[in-house]
Amino acid sequence: MRVTELNRDTAPEAVDVVFEGLSARSRYLRFHSPTPRLTASARRVLTDVDGERHGAVCATVGGDPIGIARVIKTGECGAEIAVAVIDLWQRRGVGRLLLEELTSIAARMGVAELHGNVLPDNHAMLALVRKVLPGVRLNREADTIELSYPLAWVTAEISDADLVRSLQGI
């Protein structure tokens, strides 16, 4: 399995292949509504990967896309994340690899906090974010669970002197 960063040239094929590999249930869990096909506007958003405002990674096996994770800036410091893995490859560690790589891309893009919305019955995604994003905050909203995760502490440089001052209470 290989994870690579997507761009505007490589995203369209990956988006199409991964979407086709999702069952109706997986599409519902990912898009929060029945989604039998991608609308032109949704496809345009999903494929507009510029690496600055919208970053995405794709997992492939033998060159075939099997999953995508994306981060889209929603403001100066925050960004929304999403992960989709085709049904045949779910629960095999693909989502974990994608989300780990995505946090690196988000940090490079200057994102300080990741957020997203997960349906309460998407137990696999909730378990994934708890595993990959330790300390993730999960808040129940009306019909979704809102997640937020500060990236700043993950990418912060802490010196030995900082640790000593912290332990000494200075």
C-alpha positions in Angstrom: 0.0 0.0 0.0 1.2 3.5 -0.9 0.0 6.9 0.3 0.6 9.9 -1.9 -0.5 13.5 -1.9 -3.1 14.4 -4.5 -3.2 17.5 -6.7 -5.7 18.9 -9.3 -4.3 16.5 -11.9 -4.5 13.3 -9.8 -7.6 14.0 -7.7 -10.3 13.5 -10.3 -9.5 9.8 -11.0 -9.0 9.0 -7.3 -12.3 10.7 -6.3 -14.2 8.8 -9.0 -12.7 5.4 -8.1 -13.1 5.7 -4.4 -16.7 7.0 -4.7 -17.6 4.0 -6.9 -16.0 1.7 -4.3 -18.3 2.9 -1.5 -21.5 1.1 -0.7 -24.7 3.1 -0.2 -24.1 2.8 3.6 -20.5 4.1 3.4 -21.6 7.0 1.2 -24.3 7.9 3.7 -21.8 7.8 6.6 -19.3 9.9 4.6 -21.7 12.5 3.1 -24.4 12.4 5.9 -27.2 11.8 3.4 -28.1 9.3 0.6 -25.6 10.0 -2.2 -26.1 7.7 -5.1 -23.9 9.9 -7.3 -21.6 12.9 -7.0 -23.1 16.1 -8.3 -20.9 18.2 -10.6 -20.5 20.8 -7.9 -19.6 18.3 -5.2 -17.1 16.7 -7.6 -15.6 20.1 -8.4 -15.0 20.8 -4.6 -13.5 17.3 -4.0 -11.1 17.6 -6.9 -10.0 21.2 -6.3 -6.8 20.2 -4.4 -4.3 23.0 -4.4 -2.1 22.0 -1.4 -2.6 25.4 0.3 -6.3 25.6 1.1 -7.3 22.1 0.2 -4.9 19.1 0.8 -5.6 15.5 0.1 -3.9 12.1 0.2 -4.8 8.9 -1.5 -4.0 5.3 -0.6 -3.3 3.0 -3.5 -2.7 -0.7 -4.0 -1.2 -1.7 -7.3 -1.9 1.8 -8.5 -5.6 1.6 -7.8 -7.1 4.2 -5.3 -8.6 2.6 -2.2 -9.0 5.6 0.1 -8.8 9.4 0.3 -8.4 11.8 3.2 -8.7 15.5 2.8 -8.2 18.7 4.8 -9.9 21.9 3.7 -9.2 25.2 5.5 -12.3 26.8 6.9 -10.6 30.0 8.2 -7.3 31.3 9.2 -6.4 28.5 11.6 -9.0 25.8 11.3 -9.7 23.1 8.8 -12.3 20.4 8.2 -11.2 16.8 7.6 -12.8 13.8 5.9 -11.8 10.2 5.2 -13.3 7.7 2.8 -12.0 4.1 2.3 -13.6 1.7 -0.2 -15.6 -1.0 1.4 -13.3 -3.8 0.4 -10.4 -2.2 2.3 -12.2 -0.9 5.4 -10.9 -2.0 8.8 -7.4 -2.9 7.4 -5.5 0.2 8.6 -6.0 2.3 5.5 -7.9 5.1 7.3 -5.2 5.2 10.0 -2.4 5.7 7.5 -4.4 8.3 5.6 -5.3 10.3 8.7 -1.7 10.2 10.1 -0.4 11.5 6.7 -3.2 14.1 6.6 -2.2 15.6 10.0 1.3 16.2 8.6 -0.1 17.9 5.5 -2.5 20.0 7.7 0.5 21.2 9.9 2.4 22.1 6.7 -0.6 24.1 5.5 -0.5 26.1 8.8 -3.6 24.5 10.3 -3.8 24.9 14.1 -7.1 22.9 14.7 -8.8 20.1 12.8 -12.5 19.7 13.0 -15.2 17.6 11.4 -18.7 16.1 11.8 -19.3 12.4 12.2 -22.6 10.6 12.4 -23.2 9.0 15.8 -23.5 5.5 14.2 -20.2 5.8 12.3 -18.4 3.8 15.1 -15.4 3.0 12.9 -14.6 6.7 12.2 -15.1 7.6 15.9 -12.7 4.8 16.9 -10.2 5.9 14.2 -10.1 9.5 15.4 -9.7 8.4 19.0 -6.8 6.2 18.0 -5.0 8.6 15.6 -5.8 11.9 17.4 -5.3 11.3 21.1 -7.2 13.8 23.1 -9.6 14.6 20.3 -12.7 16.5 21.7 -16.0 14.9 20.7 -19.2 16.9 21.3 -22.7 15.7 20.6 -24.7 18.1 18.5 -28.3 17.6 17.3 -27.6 14.9 14.7 -23.8 14.6 14.5 -20.8 14.4 16.7 -18.5 17.3 16.2 -14.8 16.6 16.6 -12.0 19.1 17.2 -8.3 18.5 17.6 -5.6 21.1 18.2 -2.6 20.4 16.0 -0.5 23.2 17.5 0.8 21.0 20.4 1.7 18.2 18.0 4.0 20.4 15.9 5.3 22.6 18.7 9.1 22.6 19.4 9.7 22.0 23.2 13.2 22.5 24.4 14.8 20.8 27.4 14.8 24.2 29.1 11.1 24.5 28.6 10.5 21.1 30.2 12.7 22.0 33.2 10.9 25.4 33.7 7.6 23.5 33.5 8.6 21.0 36.1 9.9 23.7 38.4 6.7 25.7 38.0 8.4 28.7 36.5 
